[in-house]
């Protein structure tokens, strides 16, 4: 994986954060204030990092790594939500989604490595 792939993912995700914030609101841990503001801010951060990665800015790698670490609580919350849904009503689709959510968390490491290269 290279930084262009991460930039592409950031572009798609960043736009989605701004256009459809309701998708991300359930991922904001309850302990954090202003969930909509957090969704918008993370979307803007992803777009800024994508632009920086695509244009080879020196700050883009460390900033992108920070964004990837910063969204970790949201990824954990997503996995917790998916696991709870799969336990309430276990279907193959829900169980597979929960497994995928938990698998995604360690999958952040190759992304962080890619942007720091």
C-alpha positions, 0 to 999 in steps of 0.5 A: 500500500502506498500513500496515494491509496490512503489519499484516495481513501481519505478523499472518499471518506472526507467527502462522505463525512461532510455530505452524509455526517449521519453515517458517522454520528453513531461512531462517535464515543458517547464520552466525547462532546459535539459529535457532529462537529467531530464528524465534520472536523475529521472529514476536513482533516481527511481532505486536507491530508489527502491533498497533502499526500497527493502533492507530496507535502512534508507535513502530510505523512505525520498529519495523516498518521495522526488522523488515522490514530485519531479515528481509532476510537470511532473504529472501536465504537463501530466494532462495538456497535456491530458486535452488539447488533450481531448478538441481538439478532445474529445473522451471517451478514451482521456477524461478518460485518462485526468481524470485519469491523474488528479486523479493520482496527489492526488494519490501520497499522499498514496505513500508518506505515504507508503515510509515514514512508 
